[in-house]
Amino acid sequence: MVHLIGIDIGTTGTKALLIDRDGRVIARSTIEYPLSQPKLGWAEQDPGQWWGATINTIKRVIFDSRVDPNTIKGIGLSGQMHGAVFIDRDFNVLRPCILWCDQRTDAECKYITEKIGKKRLINLTCNPALTGFTAPKILWVRKHEPEVYNNTYKILLPKDFIRFKLTGEFATDVSDASGTLLFDVKNRRWSKEMLKGLDIDMDLMAKSLESYEITGRITEEVASETGLIKGTPVVGGAGDQAAGAIGNGIVSTGVISATIGTSGVVFAYSNQPKVDPLGRLHTFCHAVPGKWHLMGVMLSAGGSFRWFRDTLADSEVLSAREEGIDPYEVLTHKGESAPPGCQGLIFLPYLTGERTPHANPNARGVLFGLNLRHGKPDIIRSIMEGVVYGMRDSLEIIKELKVAVNEIRVSGGGARSGLWRQIQADVYNKPITVINVDEGPAFGVALLAGVGTGIYKSVEDACKKTIKVAEKVKPNPDNVKTYEKFYSIYQKLYHSLKDRFDDVAGVVS
């Protein structure tokens, strides 16, 4: 028997997945942890929590599966992108990791754009300067916490911190490095011009490799703590979105993924580094060697629904606990009783600012159109619809760039809910497909581990052997007409409220 492990260091928790060579899930384990917001718009986490969760999820999948650790031939790593972990020469973490959804670096983004030049920046990195990216975070720490910066030996992305803890090696992969704004995406290497232009020492960055390449091996200490075999290979892996795309089989043109996790991502494969000249979409290296991808990102997709669950759904959470089911099942069941369009209630999902297509850290969430007829079912459904409206924004840009959209595969929370699946088909006005596995990035990097260790011939071969279409959902023509009307209003609302968002940001800090 041959087994592989995929580990995803997510924003809300770390997941370990153990699969066999046919892609069958043998065991899974997830451990959640909190996100800290010390100031409005800030988002941080303690990397030690990721490490503790990684150790314990690995132990659990080995214990639960009862597999012989000698059969585990490789490990892949995925993680939330753009984060910045600062460590010193003694390998101590110097401060909490600044996360992808942190919005504190607006001034640094403006500085980068002015210093490098907007056109040159996009030419070098294929992306504009955005608050979520890593480079602005580095500049912020250098300016506001010079004692941290001056003592920094390495700056690591979240999954690469875990790689170091597992193997003792400093490495990253091309897909995750693409989100730093310090990477030459077209040529798949660190950009000397960007690093020099921002006065960041190249030595602070980890070496970059392709996603399937072996980057290190499990140390004796980690083997003793987890039950893994010393020397088990750990491959480059991928940023969570590229990893999730591998797990969805997005390895050819025309197949698009729409993933609703904490964030919402619309992802398109590309044979070339195609760039949106307006900088609305990201262009990154794909986890497939020599390939790229286009990606639109909304910051609070499933995160909006989680906010509602945690803040305004105490009765539903209690009911779910009593019934022994997921609270989201109770909420979506309630949402099903509201009509499409929610009687004119529209939700803007900008709870942590927004990235695509509105790169605006000051954007705020809005429930627009409330009246006395509305109840909780309308609010629930409007949140789900608003998230999909935001996803469609990215899809429309992809179409505008003449990228073929022949199939839309959905995953994450948006694939597990029947209501959300139908809303997506109706809002996109396209049939959507669900595949036989919905394990997200962890599954994708497990496949990459199989490629790197010779179990599969290529990434495409790994996907072909393990991923199948399980369900198709067709759009409802009546719902399509309704959503076209409300999507048009949704698009206009941001522009109507943009100045007011800035006004609020100037008052509340």
N, C-alpha and C positions, 0 to 999 in steps of 0.2 A: 504493500500500500504506500501511496505517496500523499502527503498532506502539505498544505501551505497556510500561512497565517497572514492576514491583513490587519493592520492597526490604524485606526483613524483618530487623530487627536483633534476633536471637534471643539466648538465653542461652548456647548452645553455639557459635553461628556466625551469620554474616550471609549471607543468600541474596538474590541478584538474579535476577529472572525476566523474560524478554522474550517477550511474546505478540503475536499479531495480533488483529484486531478480532473474529474468530470464537472466540477463546479458545485457539487452538492455541499450544502452547509451542514457541517458535523456539529459545531458548537459555536455559540456566540455569547458575548458578555459585554455589558455597558455599565460604566460607572459615571454618574453625573457629578458636576461641581459648579460652584457659583461663578458669576461674572461680577466684578467690582466696578462701580461707577463713582469714583471719589468726587467728581465734579460733573456738571451737566455736559453731555457730549463726550465724556471720557469713557474708556472701556479698557479694563486691565484684568489680568489673571496671574496667579502664582504658578510658574512652571513646575514647582514641586508637586502641585495637585495633579498635573498631567502625568508626572512620573509615577506617583503613587497609583494612579488609575491604570497606567500601562502595566505595571508589575502585577497588579491584582487581576486585571482582565486576562492577561496571558495565563496566569496560574489557573484561573477559572476554566478557560476553554480546554486546557490540557486535562484538568481534573474531570470536567464534565464529559469530555469526549472519550476518556480512557485510552487515547491513542498512545502508541509508543513514541516518545519524543524523537527517536531516531528516524521516524518516518516524516518528520517535519523538515522539508528540504530547503525552505526559504521563507523569508519574512519581508513584507512590503510595508512601507510607511506612507500614510497620508496625513494631512493636517490642514487646519484653518490657515489661509494664506496671509501674507503681508505683515504678520506679527514680528516684533523685534525683541529678542532675548539677548541681554547684555551680560556677558560673563567675563570674569577676570582671569589672570594667569593661574590662579589656584582652582579655576573652574567653578567658582562661586557665582551664583546669579546675583547681579548687582541691584536690580529693581524688578518690580512686576512687569510682565510682558505687556506692551502696548498693542492692542488687538486691531484687527482689520476694520472693525466698525467704529473705532475711535475717531473723533472729529476735531481734535485740538490743533491740528497742524495747518489750518488754512493759511496762516502767514508764511509758513515754510513752503507751501505749494506755490504761492505767488513769487517767493524768492527764487525757487528753482526755475520757474517759467521765465522770469526776467533774466536770470543768470545764464541759462542755457539758450533761451530763445524758444518760443512755442513750436515753430516749425522744425527746428533742429532737434528738440526734445522728442517729438513724435517720430522723426526720422531715425533717431538713435535707439529709442526704446519701444516704438510703436504705440505709445500711450501718452496721454497728458499727465500732468502732476495732479494727483488726487489725494485727499486726506487719508484714505485707507492704506495707501502704499507705504512701503518700508522706508524709503529714503527720507521723506519728510519727518518721520518719527526719529530717525537718527539725528537729523539737524535740530529737531526740537530738544532732544536730550543734550546735545552738545551745547545749546544755548542756555537752557534752563537748569540743567543738572551737570555742570562741567566736571564735577568730582566723579560722577558715574562714567562719563565719556572718557575721561583721562585715564581711568583704571580699566578700561575695556580691552580685552584681548581678542574676543570674537563676538560677532553679532550673528545670531542664528535665528532662522525661521522656526516656528513651533515644532514641526515634526523633526527638524534637524537637531534640535536640542535633545529630543528623545533618541535620535540616532546616536548622538554622542554618548548618552548615558548607556545605551545598549552595547555599543561597539568601541567607544573611545576614539572614534574618528570624526573629523569635521568635514562634512560633505553636504551637498544639496543636489537637487535635480533641476533640469532646465525649465520645467513647467512652473515650479514654485519660485525659482529665481526670477522668472519673467515678471512677477508681481512686485519686485522691489523697486523698480524705476532706476535700477543701476545695471540692468542687463541688456546686452545687445541681442534682442529677440530674433532679428533676421539671421544673425550668424551664430546664435546659440552659445554665447559666451559672455563673461562679464565685460561691461563697457569701460574701457580705460578712459575714454573721453568723459563719461559721466562721473566716474570716480574722481578723476583729476579736477574736473570743473567744480565739483562740490567739496573738494579737499577731504575726501574720505580715503583712507589707506586701504589698498587692495588686500593687504594681509588681514584685515578685519573680517573679510568674507570667506566663507567655506568654498572649497573646490566644487565645481559643478560638473555633473555627469548626466548622461541620458537616464531616463526613468527606470529602465530595465537592468542597468549595470550594477554589479555588486560593489557596494561602498564600504563594507566592513563586515565583521563577524562577531557573533555573540561572545562576550567576555566570560571568563571563568566565574567571576563574581555574579554576573547576571544569570548565568546558567544555574548556579547554586540557589539563587533566590526564586527563580521562576519555574524550574524543571525543564527548561530548554537544554539542548546539547551545546556545549562549548564549541564555537566555530561555525554554528549555523549561519549561513549567509544572510545579509540584510541588503536589499537592493535600494536603488535611489528613491523609488516611489514617486509620488507626485503631489502637487497641491490638490486640495480636496475636490476642486471642480474638474480638473483633468482626470483625477482618479475616478470620480463618479462617472465621468463620461466613458472611461474604459469599462467600468462596471455596467454601463448601459449599452455597450457595444457601439459607441459613436466613433467608428474607425473608418468611415467612408463618407464621401460627399452625399448630400441630400438628406442625411439622417440627422435630425436636430433633437437635442434633449431639453426638457423644461423641468427643472428640479426645484422643488419647494422644500427647503430645509429651514434653518434659522434665517438664512438669506434666500433669495430667489434668483436662479441663474438660467438663462437661455444660452445654449452652447452649440456652436456649429463648427464642424471639422473643415479644415482647409489644407490643400496641397501646397499653398504658398502663404507667406506672411502678409495677408490682405489687411489693409489698414483703413479704418473709418477716418476720413480726412477731418471730420469735426470732432474726433476724439470721444464720441459717445460710447462706443464699444471698446472693450479691451482686445488686443491681439497678443496672444501668448504662445510660447512653444507648447505643443501637445506632448502627451506622454508617449505618443507613437514616434519613433525615431524619424527625424527629417520631416515632420509634419507640424502644423500650427493649428490654432483654433481662434475663433471669434467668440466673445462672451459678453453678454449684458448682465449686469448685476443690480438687483434691488436689495437694499440692506436689511429690511425688516419684512420678510415674507411670512414664513412660519413663525418668526419672532413676534409678529403682530398678533397672531392667534394665541401664542404662548402668553403674551402680555395680557390678553383678555382673560385667558384661563386663570392666570395667577392673581389678577386684580379684581375682576368683576364676575367670576363664575364660582364662588364658594359653594353655592347650593348644588351646582352640577358636579363639582369635584367630590362633594360629600356623597351625592347619589351614586357616582361611579365607584367610590370606595365601598359603599354598601353592596353594590351589585358585583364587585370584583372585576370591573372592566376599565378600560382607558377613558379618562375624562373627555378626551376628544371625540369618542364615540357618542357620548351623551350630547355634546355640543353640536356636532354635525347632524345628529338626528333631529335636534331642535331646529337647526338651520333649514332643514329640508321642508319645514312647514311654511317658510316664507317664500313668496313668489320670486321668480327671476327679476332682477332690478330692484327688489326690496322696497317697492312702493316709493321709488325716488330717493332712496338713501344710498349715498355713495361714500365709500371710505378711501381716504388717501393714506397709504401705508408708510408714511415718512417718519416713523417714530424715532429713528436714529439718523435723521438726515437722509439724503439719497445720493445714489451714484449714477445709474443709468435710467433715463437719458439726462437727468438733471443733476449734475455734479454740484450739489449744494448742501453743505453741512448744516445750514440753517433751516432747511425744510422740516416741517412738523406734520404729525398725523392730524387728520381731520375727519370728522363724521359730518357730512354735508347733506342737508335736506331733512333733518329730523323734524317730525311732527308728532302729534298726540296719537296717531294711529300706530306708530312704530312700537314694537315690543322687542324683547330679547332675541327672538328668532330672526327678525330683520337685521338687527345689529350683527349677529353671528354671521349670517349669510353675506352681509355687505362687506365684512372683513375678508371673507373668502373671495368674493368677487373683486374687491379692490386690489388684492394681491395679484390676481390673474390679469386684471387690467394693466398693472405695472409690468408684469411679465410680457404682455403683448407689446408694450412699448419697445422692448428689446427685439422682439420678433419682427416688428415692422421695419426696424433699422436693418436687420439682417436681410430682409427681402429687398430693401432699398439698395443694398450693396450687391444685388444680383446673385446672392447665394441661394442655391436651390433648396427648397423646403418640400421634400417629398414625403417625409414621415416625421412625426413629433412623438418622441418617447418621453413619458412622464415618470418621475420617480420622487422619492421622499414622501413627506406627508401628503403632498398633492396626488400621489398615486395610490396611497392606502385608503383614502376616503372616496367612496363612490360618488358623493355629491361633488367633491372637488374635481374628480375626473370629468364629470359631465360639464361642470362649469368651464373647465379648460377647453374641452372640445367645442363648446358653444361660443366662448369668447374668441378663441383662435379661428373659429369656423373651419376647422380641419379635423379629420379623424385623428384621435390620439391612440397610442399603443402602450401597453403595459407588458414588461418582459417577465420572464419566469423567476427572476431574482430581484429583490429590492433591498439589497444590503449596502448600497451606496458606495462611497469611496473605499471602504475596507475591502469589499469584494474586488474592486478594480486593482488595488495594489497587491492583493493576494495573487491575482493573475499576472501582474508584472513580476512578482517574485518567481512565478513559474517560468516566465520567459527568461529571466536572468539566470536561472539554474538549469535551463535546458529541457524542462518538462514540456514546454510548448515551443514551436519553431519560431513564432513571432507573436506580437500583440494581436494581430488580426486572427492568427490561428487560435490563440487562447479564447478570444471572444466567440469565434465560430463554433468551438467545441463546447462552450458552456452556456451561451446566452441564446434564448429563443423567445419569440413573441408569444405571450400568453393570452392577451385580451386586446380587443379593439373597441373603442367607443366612438360612435358617430355623433356629429352635432345634431341638435334638435332645431329644425328650421325656424320654428316660432321663437325659440329662445335666442337664436342668432340675431333675429330682427330686433328683439328687445335690447340685447347687449350692444349692438351697433349704435343704438341711440344713446345709451348711457356711457359707453366708452368715449364717444365724441365729447360728452359733457365732462367726463373724467379728465380728458386731455387738456381741456380749457381751464380747469380749476387751478392747476399748479400756477399757470401764468397769471391768473387773476389774483392769486394769493402770495405770489413770490415776494413782493415788497413788504407785505404784512409779516411774512416769516422773518425777514430781516429786522423789522421793527421789534418783534418779540425777542429776537436774539440779542438786540441791543439793550434790552431791559432786564432779561433774565440771564444769569450766568451761573 
